[in-house]
Amino acid sequence: METLRTIDADLLVRYFSGDCTSAEIRRIEDWRSISAENKQYFEDFKQVWEADYQTMLSGDLLEQDWNAIRSRINLPGKRRDIGVFSAFSRIAAAVIVMLAVSSAVYVYWNVPGFGRWNAFQTGEQIDSLRLPDNSIVYLNNYSSLKYLKNFEDGKRTVSLDGEGFFEVTHDASNPFLVKSPEGVDVRVLGTAFHLQTGEGIDQMELNVTEGSVAIQYRRHTENVLAGHSAVVKDRELRVAPISDDNFLAWKTGELRFSQCPLNEIAKILKKHYKEIKEVKINTQSDVLVTTSFRNQQISEVLDELAIHFDKKFLLNDGVLIISE
């Protein structure tokens, strides 16, 4: 278990920059909830991060930083203004200016919140946002989205790590582009689609509900129509009719099963409920189940399925065991 001393500061920087993967976001959220001390450290770090960039470079704060550093390494109360130190100070000041300029340029072009980019990320809760072109994005928990501020120069470019549903405003002259960590590009003019990508999943998945979507992976491009899905797995892109009716269950809160076998239902439960990390089926069944659940706890769902299949459904330490 991570403590205050073991959390990686670079990881927190990536978190507030919007550069964390979904797995890293979950790791930070878990760490923050361990103790009040961790939560306070997180809030202090956040306050410093959100401070105005110019104010942070002001003389008063630089003096405060010097005093803090001096106290930590037990230096005398006053700095010695000798010739060598003065010369060193001038050199150091020049270096600091150059670093500040180069850092500012890097921050402007790359770091969300300070320059060209904005970042939006979720923790334990599902959330949504409206983009500058009035497109709407719904994000599942532990997901992040980066996008160009005001979609400057007409570039409607975003980057997704996690899971989201996009309702894209039509603009024939400015395509909407979604980039993913796997190197997949999704390009649309105006449509609605679901996309799941990022670390911690065994495949990237796209499901189109309206219009059409062009998806590019490596040198392979496919046009995916409404009612179809695209999957990138094992470095291969495949397109087929949508086979999972519950790909938006995280957004709607509803799970629907129509003549579904036991193994298929277990697979969908694992995908939908974070409490289930692993599934072990120690039995067989020819029963096909038709039922639905809406915003129900996993315990209620398992109790009903146990009746349908006449089996035991036991969830223990993240492992769902189905047996006679």
N, C-alpha and C positions, 0 to 999 in steps of 0.2 A: 504494500500500500504506500502511495506517495505521500510524503510529508512536506512541510514548508521548505525544508532544506533541499529536497530532491527535485522540486519542480524546475523545469528548464525555462530560464528567462526568455531564450530565443523562441520557445514554443508559445509563450504568452505574446511576444511581439508578432508572431505569425497570426495568432488568434485575433488580435486587435487590428491587424492589417487585412484580415479577411482571406489569408492564404492557407489556413488550416484545412486539412482533410476532414471528412465527417468523423473518421476514427479519432483524430486528434481533438476535435471539438468535444466528443464524448469523454475523452480522457481528462480534459481540463474541467469539464462540468463535474465529473466524478471527484476529482481532486479538490475542487472548491467546496464541495458538500461535506468533506471529511470533518472539518473543524471550523470553529469561528475564526481561528487564527488564519487559516487558509483563505477564508472568505474576505477577511480584512486586508490581507496581502494582495488579493486579487483586486479589490476596490481601490487600494492605494496605487497599484500599478496602472489601473484604468484611468485614474485621475491624472496621473503624470502623462499618460499617453494622449489624453484628450486636451491637455493644456495647449494654449495657443503657441504655435511654433516660434513666432517672433518673440513672444514674451519669455519663452524658455531661453532665448539667447540674450536676454537683457542683462545689464551689468549686475543688477540686484540678485538675480537668480544665480548668475555665475559665481558671485561672492558667496551665496548660500551653499552652492555646491562645493566651493573650495573649503568652507568652514566644516562641512560635513565630512569631506575627505580627510581634512587635517585631524579632526577628532578621532577618526577611525584608526589612523596610523600614528597617533600620539605625537604630532608635530607641535612645535611651540606655537603660542597664540598669534605671533606676528610673522609675516614673511620677511626674510632678510633681503633688503634692497641693495645688494652688492652688485658690482659691475658684471660679473659673470652671470649672475641671476637675471640681471636686466637684459643682457644680450640674449640669454636663453629665452626669456619671456618674449622678446621681439620675434625670435625665430618661431617659438611655439605659437605665437599669435598669428603669424603668417600661415603656418601650417593649418591652424584651426580654421582660418578664413577659407583656405582652399578646400579643406575637408567639408566645411559648411556649405560652400557653393556646390561642390560635386554631390554632396548628400542631398541638398535641396533639389537638384536636377533629377537625381534618382528617385527621390520621394515623389516629385511631381509626376513623373512618367510611370511609376510602378506601384506606389503604395496607396491603397484605397483610403479615402477620407481626407487626403492632403493635396491631391493633385487632380489628375484627369479621371481617376476612378472612384467610384463609391462601392461600398461593401455592405451586404445584408446577410446575416446568418442567424440561424435558430438554435436554441438549446433543446430543452425537453419538450417544448411546445411547437405545434404547427403554426405557421404564420404566413402572411401574404404581403405583397407590396405592389404599388403601381409605378411603372417605369415612365421615363420622360415622354414616351410616345403614347402613353395611356394603355399600353399592354399590361396585363396583370399576371403575376407569377405567384403561385401557391407553393410554399416550401414545406416539405416534411421535416420532422425534427432532426437535429444534428446535420443540417444542410447549409450550404453557403452559396451566395451569388455575388459576383463582381460585375459591374457594368460601367460603361463610360458615362461620365457626368453629362447630362443634357443631350446625350447621344450626339456629341459634337461632330461637325462635318457630315451629318446625316448617317453616321456609322452606328447602326443598332447592334452593337456587339456586347455579349454577356459571356460569363464563364460560370459553369455550374459544377459544384462538387457535392453530390448527395442526390436528393430526389425532389422533383418539382413538376408542377403542371402549369403549362403556359397557354394563356389566351392572348394571341398576338394580334395587334391592330394592323389592318391591311395597309401596306404602302408599297406599291409596285416599283417605285423608283429606289427604295432603300430596303434591301433584304434584311431580315432579322437573323443574326448568326449566334448560335450557342456553341461554345467550345467546352471540351471536357478533358479531364486529366489523361484519358486513354488516347488522346490525339484524334478524337472523333469530332467532326464539324457537322452541325445540324443547321440547315439554311431554309428559311421560309419567307413568304411575302406577307401572309396573314392567315392564321389557322389556329388550331388547338391541339396540343399534344402533351403527352406525359414522357418524362425522361428520368431515368435512374442511372447514375454514374458515380465513379469515385472508388476509393479504397474500401476494402471490407466486403465487397460483393464479387461473385464469381463471373458476372457478365454485365455488360452495359445493355440497357433495354430502352427501346423507344416504342411508344404506342400512340398512333395518330387517331384522334376522334373526329376531326373536321379538316377538310381540305387535303393538302398533300405536303410532304416534307422531303427535302433532298438531304440525304445523309452521306457523308464521305468519311471513309476510313482507309488510311494508307492511300492507295491509288484507285480504290474501288468506290464508286458512287452509285447509289440506288435512290429511286424516287418512290417513297412510301405513301400509299393512299390511305384514306380514312378506313378504319376497320382492320388495318394491318399493323404489324409490329416489325421492328428490326432489332436484331440481337448481335452484339459483338462478343464473341467468346473464342478462346484459343486462337486469337489473332485472325479470326474469320468473321465476315459480315454476312448475316443471313436475314432474309425477309420472308414473312409468312403471315397468314391471317392471325388476328389476335386470339390467343388460346386461353388467356387468363382474364376472366370477367371481373376479377377483384383487384386489378392493378391500381385502382383509385380508392380502394377501401380506406387507406390512411387519411384521405381527404373527406370522403363522404361519411365515414364511420360505419358503413354497411358492408357486411359480408354476405354473398349470395352463392348458394350451391344448388346446382340442378343436375340430378342423377350423377352425383360424384362418388367415386370409390374412396375407400379409406386412405390410401396412400396419397391421393391428390389433395384431399382435405387437410391431411397432416402437413403437407408441403406448404399449403397456403397459410395455415395457422402460424407456421414458423416464420414466414415472411411478414405477416401482419402484426404479430405480437412479439414485442421486444423481450418479453419474459422467457420465450422459448429460444434457447441457443442450439439445441440438438433434439432430434426425434429418433426414438427407437421403437420399431414396430415388431413385437414378438408374437404376432398372431396373423391370421389371414381372414378375409371376409369378402363375400360376394355381394354384400349389401350395397345398393346405390342410394344415396341420401339426397333429398331435396329439402332445403331449409334456408333460413336467412337469420342474420343477427345484426342488430343495430346498436352501436355504442355499448356493447355488453362486456363485462369483465371476463377475463380468460377462464376463471373458475366456473362461471355460468355457462359458457360455451362448452367446456369440457363435460360438464354434468349432462347437458342435453345430448351431446354426441355419444356419450356412454350409453344412453338409453336407445338411441337410433341404431347403433351398431351392436348393442349388447356386449360391450367390452369394457375393460377398466382403462380409464385415462388418468394417469398420475403424473403431475408436474413436480419434479423434485430438483432443486438447485439448477434450474435452467434446462433440465432434460425432461422431455415429454416421453413417457413410457406407455405404450399401448399394449395391453395383454389380455388374456382370457379372464 
